[in-house]
Amino acid sequence: MTTKNMDALKVKVEQIKSGMEEKFLTIEGRFSTMEGRIPRPNLRERRSDWRSLTRRVSFIKSHLVGLQ
């Protein structure tokens, strides 16, 4: 694997991380405006988002381990 590819992978990881942070911020914002009432469908949708994110992160991690 070339260093160019490694850099691209690192950038991707950072993008995913910042995406996760943004998601959490929107979740927190929603909850505070809802005053504790949880919008059910949105929650389900977010949970699947979180699953796909963790899956993607673990996939990248396994690749990084393979590269070392």
ZILINDA-V819166 format. One record per backbone hydrogen bond with DSSP energy under -1.0 kcal/mol. CO is the residue of the C=O (numbers start at 1). NH is the residue of the N-H. E is the energy in kcal/mol with one decimal. If there is no record, write none. Layout:
<<CO NH E> <CO NH E>>
//
This chain:
<<2 6 -1.9> <3 7 -2.7> <4 8 -2.2> <5 9 -2.3> <6 10 -2.5> <7 11 -2.5> <8 12 -2.2> <9 13 -2.4> <10 14 -2.4> <11 15 -2.5> <12 16 -2.5> <13 17 -2.6> <14 18 -2.8> <15 19 -2.2> <16 20 -2.3> <17 21 -2.3> <18 22 -2.5> <19 23 -2.2> <20 24 -2.4> <21 25 -2.3> <22 26 -2.4> <23 27 -2.5> <24 28 -2.9> <25 29 -2.6> <26 30 -2.7> <27 31 -2.7> <28 32 -2.3> <29 33 -2.0> <30 34 -2.4> <31 36 -1.6> <34 37 -1.4> <39 43 -1.8> <40 44 -2.0> <41 45 -2.3> <42 46 -2.5> <43 47 -2.3> <44 48 -1.8> <45 49 -1.6> <46 50 -2.6> <47 51 -2.2> <48 52 -2.5> <49 53 -2.2> <50 54 -2.7> <51 55 -2.5> <52 56 -2.3> <53 57 -2.7> <54 58 -2.6> <55 59 -2.0> <56 60 -2.3> <57 61 -2.7> <58 62 -2.5> <59 63 -1.7> <60 64 -2.7> <61 65 -2.5> <62 66 -1.9> <63 67 -1.3> <64 68 -1.2>>
//
